[in-house]
Every structure is written in C-alpha cells, then in structure tokens.
C-alpha cells in the first residue's frame, strides 16, 4: 500500500512538473522574416535538453525516495506488527498448551494498560472460572464415587449378615432357640438395611429440592421430637419462635437426626441442650451435647455420608447418614450449618435459616 501510494505520488509530481515546464513563457524573437540564427537554435535545444534532464532526475530521485520510504515502512510495519501481535501469539500459545489436566497456566499480562492487556486479563479470568468449575466437578465426582461405594457396602452388610445367620443356623438340625436367634439377627439386619434405604431416599429428596413451602416453626418441631427422648437423658431446652418456610417432613427429619445424634453420642450423666430463636431476620436451631472429646479439624467430616462417631451411649449404631441428611436439608432450604467441637467434649451444631413470620411462641423445658 505504501509502494502504491508512492508510485501515484511520484507520477503526479512528474506530470505537474512537466506541465509547468511546458507552460513556460515563450520567447518570441523576430529576425526580419528570415530564418533563426544558429545561436538561437542552439539556445532552444539547450533549454529542451535541460527540461529533459530535470524530468529524468525527478523520476530517478522519486524512484530512489520511493524505494527508501517503502523499505523503511516495511521495517517499521514489521516491528509494529511484531509488537502488536506478540500478546496475541502468547494468548494463542497458552490456549494450545491448555488441557483438562493443565489449567494452571495463565496468559502474561503486558505492562501498558491497553486493549490487549484487557484481553489477556479477560482470558485469565475465564481460565480461573474454568479451573474452578473443573475442580468442583472433580470433587463432586469423587464424592459421588465414594457415596456409591459406601452405599453399596452399607446395603451389602445386612444382606451378608442375614445370609451368614441363615447358613450358620441351617448347618445341622437347629432347634427352636437357634431359629429364634436367627430370626432376631435377620430382623436386625433388615431394620439396618431399611434405615439405610430410608436415609438414601431422604438424601435424594433433599437434592431434588423441597416440595411446596409451608410455614414451619422449629420450636414446635423440637417440642414434638424431645418428647420421644428417653427419660434417662437430661434435656435442657430453650425454645423461642423460629418460623421458617420449608418442607415440614424434611425439617422434622433434620431436627430428629440432630437430637438423635446428640443423644446417641452423649456421655453417661451428661446433658443435651436444644434451643431455637430468631435474631436479625434469621432463625436459629442449636443442638449441643456433652459427648467425647473431638478433634476440631475432623468435625467437618462428620457431616459426610457414612461417617460415624465413636463412643456411642446406645448399643445400635446408625447408618452413618444422620448429619449428612441434616446438611442436605439445610442446603435445600438455603440455610447454613456450623459444627463445632466443644472444648469440654461433645459437639455443638448450629443451623440458621432465613426467617419467616411466626404465629406464636412455643417453650418446652424438660429434665
């Protein structure tokens, strides 16, 4: 483009100069009607030759200048293009090197805050989001694989127990007492399997979201649950209005699991504290017990499926889904779950939800 513009400019200059020279004033000299003397003829030839030399020099110098300008423009264009395209090549190279296993590399951001630097920052932000999404996906897939493996183990355990009890009993001529023992073992295994299936179904229901919301006061729910706690457990309740909007069945299961977990892992002679209330637009449910000492770093793992605590006060262990169901219910209702290891032993679980209007006040206190 620079060369073409130079050619046009040189041609235009040549035409204008030539016309200017041809349009010079004519020198009219008369010699009495006779022919022009030799001196005059020579002068005119000299003038014409000078014009031709001027035009030739103009063309030559224009060509040289055009070549120099074209060369300089090419070099300058190459340098500018390299400077401009360098960040784009960096972005392209980074994109080629990226893969699902290597998302940590980022595009270098140039020092001047120009459009290319903004483009590099945008690409880096996109890569950050992609890397975060893939990490979340990997964690989810790992959790699902572990969940399926643990669920298969939990469901296979009662079946194995039943088969073993039946095989041992039928190995010979069992009497009535042996058959009764076998029937009891089979029944316990069935109860364990049914409890596991119920927990899995509840988790599935939580993951699909709660049904149509209803006004529920957690104080009323707690009042109904604590009535089923054994009399040898010391309960300390402080129930204030805690109205939320949610699924009554899931919320009832959440409270029941929290209270059951606190009772199951409570020390002999200890107590279980349950309180509800509303503060700053949020309802609160707190359940704490005086169980064994817990590792503060391991408390968060107790809400994972099929994770059981130790030192239960009851003889029958649960399916390991209690607190994981609590977490699923809380998340399905847009709440927050916080678990804390008490310094003196036991677990403190606090659940908060967005508050709804409460119709009344329920206070239950029993020891």
The 8 nearest C-alpha neighbors of each residue, nearest first, counted from 0:
[[1, 3, 2, 4, 5, 69, 72, 6],
 [0, 2, 4, 3, 69, 5, 72, 68],
 [3, 1, 5, 0, 4, 69, 6, 65],
 [4, 2, 6, 0, 5, 1, 7, 8],
 [3, 5, 1, 7, 2, 6, 8, 0],
 [6, 4, 8, 2, 3, 7, 65, 9],
 [7, 5, 3, 9, 8, 4, 10, 2],
 [6, 8, 10, 4, 5, 9, 11, 3],
 [7, 9, 5, 11, 6, 10, 4, 12],
 [10, 8, 12, 6, 11, 7, 61, 5],
 [11, 9, 13, 7, 12, 8, 6, 14],
 [10, 12, 8, 14, 13, 9, 7, 15],
 [13, 11, 9, 15, 10, 14, 16, 8],
 [12, 14, 10, 16, 11, 15, 17, 9],
 [15, 13, 17, 11, 12, 16, 18, 10],
 [16, 14, 18, 12, 17, 13, 19, 11],
 [15, 17, 19, 13, 18, 14, 12, 20],
 [18, 16, 20, 14, 19, 15, 13, 21],
 [19, 17, 21, 15, 20, 16, 22, 14],
 [20, 18, 16, 22, 17, 21, 15, 23],
 [19, 21, 17, 18, 22, 23, 16, 50],
 [20, 22, 18, 19, 23, 17, 16, 50],
 [21, 23, 19, 20, 18, 24, 25, 17],
 [22, 24, 20, 21, 25, 19, 18, 26],
 [25, 23, 26, 22, 21, 27, 20, 19],
 [24, 26, 27, 23, 22, 28, 21, 43],
 [27, 25, 28, 24, 23, 43, 29, 39],
 [28, 26, 25, 29, 24, 30, 39, 35],
 [27, 29, 26, 30, 35, 39, 25, 31],
 [30, 28, 31, 27, 32, 35, 33, 34],
 [29, 31, 32, 33, 28, 35, 34, 36],
 [32, 30, 33, 29, 34, 28, 35, 36],
 [31, 33, 30, 29, 34, 35, 28, 36],
 [34, 32, 31, 30, 35, 29, 36, 28],
 [33, 35, 36, 32, 30, 31, 37, 29],
 [36, 34, 39, 37, 33, 40, 30, 38],
 [35, 37, 38, 39, 34, 40, 30, 33],
 [36, 38, 40, 39, 41, 35, 42, 34],
 [39, 37, 41, 40, 36, 42, 35, 43],
 [40, 38, 42, 41, 37, 36, 43, 35],
 [39, 41, 37, 43, 42, 38, 44, 36],
 [40, 42, 44, 38, 39, 43, 37, 45],
 [43, 41, 39, 45, 44, 40, 38, 46],
 [42, 44, 46, 40, 45, 41, 47, 39],
 [45, 43, 41, 47, 46, 42, 48, 40],
 [44, 46, 48, 42, 43, 47, 49, 41],
 [45, 47, 43, 49, 44, 48, 42, 50],
 [48, 46, 50, 44, 49, 45, 43, 51],
 [49, 47, 45, 51, 50, 46, 44, 52],
 [48, 50, 52, 46, 51, 47, 53, 45],
 [49, 51, 53, 47, 48, 52, 54, 46],
 [50, 52, 48, 54, 49, 53, 55, 47],
 [53, 51, 55, 49, 50, 54, 56, 48],
 [52, 54, 50, 56, 51, 55, 57, 49],
 [53, 55, 57, 51, 52, 56, 58, 50],
 [56, 54, 52, 58, 57, 53, 51, 59],
 [57, 55, 59, 53, 58, 54, 60, 52],
 [56, 58, 54, 60, 55, 59, 61, 53],
 [57, 59, 61, 55, 56, 60, 62, 54],
 [60, 58, 56, 62, 61, 57, 55, 63],
 [59, 61, 63, 57, 62, 58, 56, 64],
 [60, 62, 64, 58, 59, 63, 9, 65],
 [61, 63, 65, 59, 60, 64, 58, 66],
 [64, 62, 60, 66, 65, 61, 67, 59],
 [65, 63, 61, 67, 66, 62, 60, 68],
 [64, 66, 62, 68, 63, 67, 5, 61],
 [65, 67, 69, 63, 64, 68, 70, 62],
 [68, 66, 64, 70, 69, 65, 71, 63],
 [67, 69, 71, 65, 70, 66, 72, 64],
 [70, 68, 72, 66, 67, 71, 2, 65],
 [71, 69, 73, 67, 72, 68, 66, 74],
 [70, 72, 68, 74, 73, 69, 75, 67],
 [71, 73, 69, 75, 70, 74, 76, 68],
 [72, 74, 76, 70, 71, 75, 77, 69],
 [75, 73, 77, 71, 76, 72, 70, 78],
 [74, 76, 72, 78, 77, 73, 71, 79],
 [77, 75, 73, 79, 74, 78, 72, 80],
 [76, 78, 74, 80, 75, 79, 81, 73],
 [79, 77, 75, 81, 76, 80, 82, 74],
 [78, 80, 82, 76, 81, 77, 83, 75],
 [81, 79, 83, 77, 82, 78, 84, 76],
 [80, 82, 78, 84, 79, 83, 85, 77],
 [83, 81, 79, 80, 85, 84, 78, 86],
 [82, 84, 80, 81, 85, 79, 86, 87],
 [83, 85, 87, 81, 86, 82, 80, 88],
 [84, 86, 88, 87, 82, 83, 81, 89],
 [87, 85, 89, 88, 84, 90, 115, 83],
 [86, 88, 90, 84, 89, 85, 91, 83],
 [89, 87, 91, 85, 86, 90, 92, 84],
 [90, 88, 86, 92, 87, 91, 93, 85],
 [89, 91, 87, 93, 88, 92, 106, 94],
 [90, 92, 88, 94, 89, 93, 87, 95],
 [93, 91, 89, 95, 94, 90, 88, 96],
 [92, 94, 96, 90, 95, 91, 89, 97],
 [93, 95, 91, 97, 92, 96, 90, 98],
 [96, 94, 92, 93, 97, 91, 98, 90],
 [97, 95, 93, 94, 92, 98, 101, 104],
 [98, 96, 94, 95, 101, 102, 93, 99],
 [97, 99, 101, 100, 102, 96, 95, 94],
 [98, 100, 101, 102, 97, 133, 130, 129],
 [99, 101, 98, 102, 97, 103, 130, 133],
 [102, 100, 98, 99, 97, 103, 104, 96],
 [101, 103, 104, 97, 130, 98, 100, 99],
 [102, 104, 101, 105, 130, 126, 127, 97],
 [105, 103, 102, 106, 101, 93, 97, 96],
 [106, 104, 123, 107, 103, 93, 126, 102],
 [105, 107, 90, 119, 123, 108, 93, 89],
 [108, 106, 105, 109, 119, 89, 86, 90],
 [107, 109, 116, 119, 106, 110, 120, 86],
 [110, 108, 116, 111, 107, 112, 86, 115],
 [109, 111, 112, 108, 116, 113, 107, 115],
 [112, 110, 113, 109, 116, 108, 115, 114],
 [111, 113, 116, 110, 114, 117, 109, 115],
 [112, 114, 116, 115, 111, 117, 109, 110],
 [113, 115, 117, 116, 118, 112, 119, 111],
 [116, 114, 118, 117, 113, 119, 86, 87],
 [117, 115, 119, 113, 118, 108, 114, 109],
 [116, 118, 114, 120, 115, 119, 121, 113],
 [117, 119, 115, 121, 116, 120, 114, 122],
 [120, 118, 116, 122, 121, 117, 108, 106],
 [121, 119, 123, 117, 122, 118, 124, 116],
 [120, 122, 118, 124, 119, 123, 117, 125],
 [121, 123, 125, 119, 124, 120, 118, 126],
 [124, 122, 126, 120, 125, 121, 105, 119],
 [125, 123, 127, 121, 126, 122, 120, 128],
 [124, 126, 122, 128, 123, 127, 129, 121],
 [125, 127, 129, 123, 124, 128, 130, 122],
 [128, 126, 124, 130, 125, 129, 131, 123],
 [127, 129, 131, 125, 126, 130, 132, 124],
 [128, 130, 126, 132, 131, 127, 133, 125],
 [131, 129, 127, 133, 132, 128, 102, 126],
 [130, 132, 128, 134, 129, 133, 127, 135],
 [131, 133, 129, 135, 134, 130, 128, 136],
 [132, 134, 136, 130, 135, 131, 137, 129],
 [135, 133, 131, 137, 136, 132, 130, 138],
 [136, 134, 132, 138, 133, 137, 139, 131],
 [135, 137, 133, 139, 134, 138, 140, 132],
 [138, 136, 134, 140, 139, 135, 141, 133],
 [137, 139, 141, 135, 136, 140, 142, 134],
 [138, 140, 136, 142, 137, 141, 143, 135],
 [141, 139, 143, 137, 142, 138, 136, 144],
 [142, 140, 138, 144, 143, 139, 137, 145],
 [141, 143, 139, 145, 140, 144, 146, 138],
 [142, 144, 146, 140, 141, 145, 147, 139],
 [145, 143, 141, 147, 146, 142, 140, 148],
 [144, 146, 148, 142, 143, 147, 149, 141],
 [145, 147, 143, 149, 144, 148, 150, 142],
 [146, 148, 150, 144, 145, 149, 151, 143],
 [147, 149, 145, 151, 146, 150, 144, 152],
 [150, 148, 152, 146, 151, 147, 145, 153],
 [149, 151, 147, 153, 152, 148, 146, 154],
 [150, 152, 148, 154, 149, 153, 155, 147],
 [151, 153, 149, 155, 150, 154, 156, 148],
 [154, 152, 150, 156, 151, 155, 149, 195],
 [155, 153, 151, 152, 156, 192, 150, 157],
 [154, 156, 152, 158, 153, 157, 151, 159],
 [155, 157, 159, 153, 158, 154, 152, 160],
 [158, 156, 188, 160, 159, 155, 192, 161],
 [157, 159, 161, 155, 160, 156, 162, 154],
 [158, 160, 162, 156, 157, 161, 163, 155],
 [161, 159, 157, 163, 158, 162, 164, 156],
 [162, 160, 185, 164, 158, 163, 159, 157],
 [161, 163, 159, 165, 164, 160, 166, 158],
 [162, 164, 166, 160, 165, 161, 167, 159],
 [165, 163, 161, 167, 162, 166, 181, 168],
 [164, 166, 162, 168, 163, 167, 169, 161],
 [167, 165, 163, 169, 168, 164, 162, 170],
 [168, 166, 170, 164, 165, 169, 163, 171],
 [169, 167, 165, 170, 166, 173, 164, 177],
 [168, 170, 166, 171, 167, 165, 173, 172],
 [171, 169, 167, 168, 166, 172, 173, 165],
 [170, 172, 169, 173, 168, 167, 174, 166],
 [171, 173, 174, 169, 170, 168, 177, 175],
 [174, 172, 177, 168, 171, 169, 178, 175],
 [173, 175, 177, 176, 178, 172, 179, 168],
 [174, 176, 178, 177, 179, 173, 180, 181],
 [177, 175, 179, 178, 174, 180, 173, 181],
 [178, 176, 180, 174, 179, 175, 173, 181],
 [177, 179, 181, 175, 176, 180, 182, 174],
 [178, 180, 182, 176, 177, 181, 175, 183],
 [181, 179, 177, 183, 182, 178, 176, 184],
 [182, 180, 178, 184, 183, 179, 164, 185],
 [181, 183, 179, 185, 180, 184, 186, 178],
 [182, 184, 186, 180, 181, 185, 187, 179],
 [185, 183, 181, 187, 186, 182, 188, 180],
 [186, 184, 161, 188, 182, 183, 187, 181],
 [185, 187, 183, 189, 184, 188, 182, 190],
 [188, 186, 190, 184, 189, 185, 183, 191],
 [189, 187, 157, 191, 185, 186, 190, 192],
 [188, 190, 186, 192, 191, 187, 193, 185],
 [191, 189, 193, 187, 188, 192, 194, 186],
 [192, 190, 188, 194, 189, 193, 187, 195],
 [193, 191, 195, 189, 194, 190, 157, 154],
 [192, 194, 190, 196, 195, 191, 189, 197],
 [195, 193, 197, 191, 192, 196, 190, 198],
 [194, 196, 192, 198, 193, 197, 318, 199],
 [197, 195, 193, 199, 198, 194, 200, 192],
 [198, 196, 194, 200, 195, 199, 193, 201],
 [197, 199, 201, 195, 196, 200, 320, 194],
 [200, 198, 196, 202, 201, 197, 203, 195],
 [199, 201, 203, 197, 202, 198, 196, 204],
 [202, 200, 204, 198, 203, 199, 197, 205],
 [201, 203, 199, 205, 204, 200, 324, 198],
 [204, 202, 200, 206, 201, 205, 199, 207],
 [205, 203, 201, 207, 202, 206, 200, 208],
 [204, 206, 202, 208, 203, 207, 328, 327],
 [205, 207, 203, 208, 204, 202, 331, 327],
 [206, 208, 204, 205, 203, 209, 331, 202],
 [209, 207, 205, 206, 331, 204, 210, 332],
 [210, 208, 246, 205, 331, 211, 245, 207],
 [209, 211, 246, 212, 208, 245, 207, 213],
 [212, 210, 213, 209, 246, 245, 244, 208],
 [211, 213, 245, 244, 246, 210, 214, 209],
 [214, 212, 244, 245, 215, 246, 211, 247],
 [213, 215, 244, 243, 245, 242, 216, 212],
 [216, 214, 243, 242, 244, 213, 217, 247],
 [215, 217, 242, 241, 218, 219, 243, 220],
 [216, 218, 220, 241, 219, 221, 215, 242],
 [217, 219, 221, 216, 220, 238, 361, 241],
 [220, 218, 222, 217, 216, 221, 361, 223],
 [219, 221, 217, 223, 222, 218, 251, 224],
 [220, 222, 224, 218, 223, 219, 225, 217],
 [223, 221, 219, 220, 224, 225, 363, 218],
 [222, 224, 220, 221, 226, 225, 219, 227],
 [225, 223, 221, 226, 222, 227, 255, 220],
 [226, 224, 228, 227, 222, 223, 221, 258],
 [225, 227, 224, 228, 223, 222, 229, 221],
 [228, 226, 225, 224, 229, 223, 230, 222],
 [227, 229, 225, 226, 230, 232, 224, 262],
 [230, 228, 231, 232, 227, 226, 225, 262],
 [229, 231, 232, 228, 233, 366, 227, 234],
 [232, 230, 229, 233, 228, 268, 366, 267],
 [233, 231, 230, 229, 234, 270, 228, 262],
 [234, 232, 270, 366, 271, 231, 235, 269],
 [235, 233, 271, 366, 270, 365, 272, 232],
 [236, 234, 272, 271, 273, 364, 365, 366],
 [235, 237, 273, 364, 274, 272, 238, 234],
 [238, 236, 274, 273, 275, 362, 239, 364],
 [237, 239, 275, 362, 274, 218, 236, 363],
 [238, 240, 276, 275, 360, 361, 362, 241],
 [239, 241, 360, 276, 242, 218, 277, 357],
 [242, 240, 276, 282, 216, 217, 277, 218],
 [241, 243, 216, 357, 355, 215, 356, 354],
 [244, 242, 355, 354, 215, 214, 216, 245],
 [245, 243, 214, 213, 212, 215, 355, 242],
 [246, 244, 212, 213, 247, 243, 332, 214],
 [245, 247, 249, 212, 248, 209, 210, 250],
 [248, 246, 250, 249, 251, 245, 215, 213],
 [249, 247, 251, 250, 246, 252, 253, 245],
 [248, 250, 252, 251, 246, 247, 253, 328],
 [251, 249, 253, 247, 252, 248, 246, 254],
 [250, 252, 248, 254, 249, 253, 247, 255],
 [253, 251, 249, 255, 250, 254, 256, 248],
 [252, 254, 325, 250, 256, 251, 255, 249],
 [253, 255, 257, 251, 256, 252, 258, 250],
 [256, 254, 252, 258, 253, 257, 259, 224],
 [255, 257, 259, 253, 321, 254, 258, 260],
 [258, 256, 254, 260, 255, 259, 261, 253],
 [257, 259, 261, 255, 260, 256, 262, 254],
 [260, 258, 256, 262, 261, 257, 263, 255],
 [259, 261, 263, 257, 258, 262, 256, 264],
 [262, 260, 258, 259, 288, 264, 263, 265],
 [263, 261, 259, 265, 260, 264, 258, 271],
 [262, 264, 260, 311, 312, 261, 265, 313],
 [265, 263, 311, 261, 290, 262, 312, 260],
 [266, 264, 290, 262, 289, 263, 288, 261],
 [267, 265, 290, 269, 289, 268, 312, 264],
 [266, 268, 269, 265, 312, 232, 270, 290],
 [267, 269, 266, 270, 232, 233, 265, 231],
 [270, 268, 266, 289, 267, 265, 233, 271],
 [269, 271, 233, 234, 288, 289, 232, 272],
 [270, 272, 288, 234, 287, 235, 233, 261],
 [273, 271, 235, 287, 286, 236, 234, 288],
 [274, 272, 286, 236, 285, 235, 237, 287],
 [275, 273, 237, 238, 285, 236, 284, 272],
 [276, 274, 284, 238, 239, 283, 241, 218],
 [277, 275, 239, 241, 240, 283, 282, 238],
 [276, 278, 282, 241, 281, 283, 240, 280],
 [277, 279, 281, 280, 282, 276, 283, 354],
 [280, 278, 281, 277, 282, 354, 353, 276],
 [279, 281, 354, 278, 353, 277, 282, 355],
 [282, 280, 354, 353, 278, 352, 277, 279],
 [283, 281, 277, 241, 354, 352, 351, 276],
 [282, 284, 351, 276, 275, 350, 277, 281],
 [285, 283, 275, 350, 349, 274, 351, 286],
 [286, 284, 349, 274, 273, 348, 350, 275],
 [285, 287, 273, 348, 272, 347, 349, 274],
 [288, 286, 347, 272, 346, 271, 348, 261],
 [287, 289, 271, 345, 261, 290, 270, 346],
 [290, 288, 345, 269, 265, 344, 266, 270],
 [345, 289, 291, 265, 266, 344, 264, 288],
 [292, 290, 344, 345, 293, 266, 289, 310],
 [291, 293, 344, 345, 290, 343, 294, 342],
 [294, 292, 340, 295, 291, 344, 345, 298],
 [293, 295, 297, 296, 298, 292, 340, 341],
 [296, 294, 298, 340, 297, 293, 339, 299],
 [295, 297, 294, 298, 299, 300, 293, 340],
 [298, 296, 294, 295, 300, 299, 301, 293],
 [299, 297, 300, 295, 301, 296, 294, 340],
 [298, 300, 301, 297, 302, 338, 296, 303],
 [299, 301, 298, 302, 303, 297, 306, 296],
 [300, 302, 299, 303, 298, 306, 307, 322],
 [301, 303, 323, 322, 300, 299, 304, 326],
 [302, 304, 323, 300, 301, 306, 305, 322],
 [305, 303, 320, 323, 306, 319, 302, 146],
 [306, 304, 319, 320, 307, 318, 303, 149],
 [307, 305, 319, 304, 301, 303, 308, 302],
 [308, 306, 319, 305, 309, 301, 317, 318],
 [307, 309, 306, 310, 301, 311, 264, 319],
 [308, 310, 311, 307, 264, 291, 312, 316],
 [311, 309, 312, 264, 308, 291, 290, 266],
 [310, 312, 264, 313, 263, 309, 265, 314],
 [311, 313, 263, 264, 265, 310, 266, 314],
 [314, 312, 311, 315, 263, 316, 264, 262],
 [313, 315, 316, 312, 311, 263, 317, 310],
 [316, 314, 313, 317, 311, 312, 263, 191],
 [315, 317, 314, 318, 313, 311, 319, 307],
 [318, 316, 319, 315, 320, 191, 321, 307],
 [317, 319, 195, 320, 305, 194, 316, 191],
 [318, 320, 305, 306, 307, 317, 321, 304],
 [319, 321, 304, 323, 305, 318, 322, 324],
 [320, 322, 256, 324, 323, 319, 325, 260],
 [323, 321, 302, 325, 324, 320, 326, 256],
 [322, 324, 302, 326, 320, 303, 304, 325],
 [325, 323, 327, 322, 321, 326, 202, 320],
 [326, 324, 322, 253, 328, 323, 327, 329],
 [325, 327, 323, 329, 324, 328, 330, 322],
 [326, 328, 324, 330, 329, 325, 205, 331],
 [329, 327, 331, 325, 326, 330, 205, 324],
 [328, 330, 334, 326, 332, 327, 331, 325],
 [329, 331, 333, 327, 332, 328, 334, 326],
 [330, 332, 328, 329, 208, 333, 205, 327],
 [333, 331, 329, 330, 334, 328, 245, 209],
 [334, 332, 330, 331, 329, 352, 335, 353],
 [335, 333, 352, 329, 351, 330, 332, 336],
 [334, 336, 351, 350, 329, 337, 352, 330],
 [337, 335, 350, 349, 326, 338, 329, 351],
 [336, 338, 349, 348, 350, 339, 335, 347],
 [339, 337, 348, 347, 349, 298, 299, 336],
 [340, 338, 347, 346, 341, 348, 337, 298],
 [339, 341, 346, 295, 293, 347, 345, 342],
 [340, 342, 344, 345, 343, 346, 339, 347],
 [343, 341, 344, 340, 292, 345, 293, 295],
 [344, 342, 341, 292, 345, 289, 291, 290],
 [345, 343, 292, 291, 341, 290, 342, 289],
 [290, 344, 346, 289, 288, 291, 341, 292],
 [345, 347, 340, 287, 341, 288, 339, 348],
 [346, 348, 287, 339, 338, 286, 340, 341],
 [349, 347, 338, 286, 285, 337, 287, 346],
 [350, 348, 285, 337, 284, 336, 286, 338],
 [349, 351, 336, 284, 283, 335, 285, 337],
 [350, 352, 283, 335, 334, 282, 281, 284],
 [353, 351, 334, 282, 281, 354, 283, 333],
 [354, 352, 281, 282, 280, 243, 355, 334],
 [353, 355, 281, 243, 282, 280, 242, 352],
 [356, 354, 243, 242, 244, 357, 353, 214],
 [357, 355, 242, 358, 354, 243, 214, 241],
 [358, 356, 242, 359, 355, 240, 216, 241],
 [359, 357, 356, 360, 242, 216, 240, 214],
 [358, 360, 357, 240, 361, 216, 242, 239],
 [359, 361, 240, 239, 362, 358, 218, 357],
 [360, 362, 218, 239, 219, 238, 240, 363],
 [361, 363, 238, 239, 237, 360, 364, 218],
 [364, 362, 222, 238, 236, 361, 365, 237],
 [365, 363, 236, 235, 237, 362, 366, 234],
 [364, 366, 234, 235, 363, 236, 233, 225],
 [365, 233, 234, 235, 364, 232, 230, 236]]
